[in-house]
C-alpha cells in the first residue's frame, strides 16, 4: 500500500479508537495495519488489530500467520502451532513458522518433513531463498550441522548472498570448523572488501586458531574502516600479547587508558601483559590503578593473589584471598588460588580438601580435575590419581600428556590389564616416546609395536618408581 494510503488507513483506525467505535476493515487492511504498528515496535497495538481482524475474518491465513509470529516471539511455540493448525491453504510463511516451532520444540522429524514438503511446493527459481530461510531457522535452533547443509545448497544457486555466507561462517564456527569459517568469511571479503563486521569476525576466527599475526592483520583492516573502535584496538593488542609482542600491546593499552580513563578493563589487560613478561610488580601496579579508578572486586583480589603466588609471596597472596572471600565467599577463582597457595607450600592435604569442596559443584571442570589428579600423585595415592586422570581422558581423548600420565600411573601401581588397555590407545610414535621416557637414554628406532609393548610391560613388572619420573 502506498504511504499516503497507509496514512489514511492509520488515521481511520486511530479515529475509531478515540471515538470508541469499531470501524470495519477488510482482511488486507487489518494485515497492513498490523504490519505498520509492528514496524513501529508497538506490538500491543499490533496484537489488538490482529485479534480484531480475526474476529471479523476468522481463518484468514495472513492474520493467523501474524498472530502465530507474535506467539513465536513470546516463545509460545505450542500456541503458535495450534493457531496454524486450522489453516489448510498453502502459504510460504506459514510453513516456515511451523518448521521454526517444531525445531524450537525439538521435534526434528516433523521439522524435516515440513522442510521437504516446502522444497517440493516452491518453484525452482526461488530455491536459493528457500534453502537460505531453512538455514536461518536451523541456526536459530542451534542445529548448526543441518544449517550448514541448507546454506551450502543455497550458495550453489546464489554464491554471492552475503547474509547466507555470514550465517554459514557462524555455523561453521559453532561446530568447531574454524578453517571453513575463515574460508567462508574470506569469500564475503572477496565480494565486499570493506565489510567491517567481516574483518572483525575474521580477526576473531584467526585468534581462535591461534594464528595471531593474521588476526592482527585482520583487525588492522577493520581499523582502516573505523579507527575509533576501542574494542577492536583492545582485541588487536590482546593478539599482540599472545603472539609474543607484549611490549607493543602494553604501549597500545597505555594509550587507550589515556584516551579512555573510565575503561578500567584496560587495567586488567595491562596486568595480563606484564604477567606474561614476568613483570609482576608492574602487573600489581596495574591492579592498584584499577582499584583506584573503580573499586574492589572478586576478580581484582583473585588476580592480585595469583600474582603474589607467582612471586612466591604466600603471605600477601593469602591476605588477598582472605579479603576477597570476605566479599565473595563462594568465589571459585579465589578458592582455586587458595588451593594453589597451599599446594606450592607443600600443604597437599589442605590443597586437596579445597579442590574436593570445589569439585562437588564443578564436576566437569577439566582444570580442577587435573589438579585433583596431581595432588593425589603428590600424596602418593596413585589409584585415586588414575581415577581422576581417566575422567580427563574421557573429556579429551587425544590429549597425549594425559594418556602418558595414565599409563605411568598404571605402570606404578602395576595394573597389567589397565596398563595394556591404555597402551592400545597409543599410536606407534606415542609408544616410542613412552619407551624413551622409561628407558632413558635407550633408543627405540629398531623396535616394532609388539616389541615396544613387551619392553614396557617388562619395565612395569620391575616397578620403576613412578615418583622419580618426570612427566
Secondary structure, 3 states (H helix, E strand, C coil): CCHHHHHHHHHHHHHHHHHCCCCCCCHHHHHHHHHHHHHCCCHHHHHHHHHHHHHHCCCCHHHHHHHHHHHHHCCCHHHHHHHHHCCCCCCHHHHHHHHHHHHHCCCHHHHHHHHHHHHHHCCHHHHHHHHHHHHHHHHHCCCHHHHHHHHHHHHHHCCCCHHHHHHHHHHHHHCCCHHHHHHHHHHHHHHCCCCHHHHHHHHHHHHHCCCHHHHHHHHHHHHHHCCCCHHHHHHHHHHHHHCCCHHHHHHHHHHHHHHCCCCCHHHHHHHHHHHHCCCHHHHHHHHHHHHHHCCCCHHHHHHHHHHHHHCCCHHHHHHHHHHHHHHCCCCHHHHHHHHHHHHHCCCHHHHHHHHHHHHCCCCCCHHHHHHHHHHHHHCCCHHHHHHHHHHHHHHCCCCHHHHHHHHHHHHHCCCHHHHHHHHCCCCHHHHHHHHHHHCCCCCCCCCCHHHHHHHHHHHHHHCCCHHHCCC
